[in-house]
Amino acid sequence: MANIKSAKKRIKVIEAKTLRNKMIKSGVKTSVKKVYSAIESGDKEAANSALIAATSDIDRAASKGVFHKNTASRKVSRLSQAVNKM
């Protein structure tokens, strides 16, 4: 355990940021799963609406710094490609 006050504060701040990042990543994973489940069920409209929501979540995560911009772009590209193949 840290003894210095600033180190204790950094630990608290890192825990808060880690929790926030986990929540955002979890939300992205959930929205991506919704897209793939809509694709598997064969529902084109549901897949498109889920794709829009997932793209928004991924872009928001990238703007917050949770994902690198290239990672976010790759995820969106793969999702779009999967929906377009339907």
N, C-alpha and C positions, 0 to 999 in steps of 0.2 A: 504494500500500500504506500502511496505517495505521502511524503511528509510536508512538502512545500505547497503553499496555498494555491499557487497558480497551476501546479500539476494536478491538484485535486479538482480544480475547476475544469481543466482540460479533459479529465476523465468523465466528468458529468456531461460536458458539451459533446464529447464523442459518443457517449451512450445515447444521448438524445438524437444526434444526427444518424446514428446507426439504426435506431428504431424507425425514424422517418424514412430512411432509404429502404428498409425492409418492407414497410407499408406500401411504398410506391412500387417496388419490384413485385410484390405480391399482387397488387392491382393490375399491373401489366400482364403478369402470367395468367391471371383470371380472364382478362379480356382476350388474350391470345387463345386460350382454351375455348372460349365461346365461339371464336371464329372457326376453329377447327371442328368443333362439334356441329356447327351449322353446315360446314362443308360436307361432313360425313352424313348428315341427315339429308343432304341434297337440296336444301332450301336456299335458293340464290338470293332472295330478298333479305333473309335473316343474315346470311353471310355478308352481304354488302353493308348492312347497317352495323353489324358487329365489327366489320373491318374499319368503318369510319370511327367508331368508338375506340377501337384498339389503337388506331393510328394516332388519335388525339392523346390517349394515355401515354403512348411511347414517346411522342414529341414533347409532352409535358415533362416526362421523366428526363429526357435529354436536356431540356432547358434548365432543369433543376440540378443537373450535374450527376444524376444517378447513373445514366448511361452516357457513354461517349457518343458523339453525333454520328460517327460511322456505324457504330453498333445499332443505334436507333434506325438509321437509314436501311441497314441490312435487314433488320427485323420487319420493317414496313414493306420492303421490297419482296421478301419471301412470303409474307401474308398476302400481298396483292397478287402475286404470281399464283398462289394456291387458289385464291378466289376466282381469278380469271380462267384457270384451267377447268373450272366446273362445267 
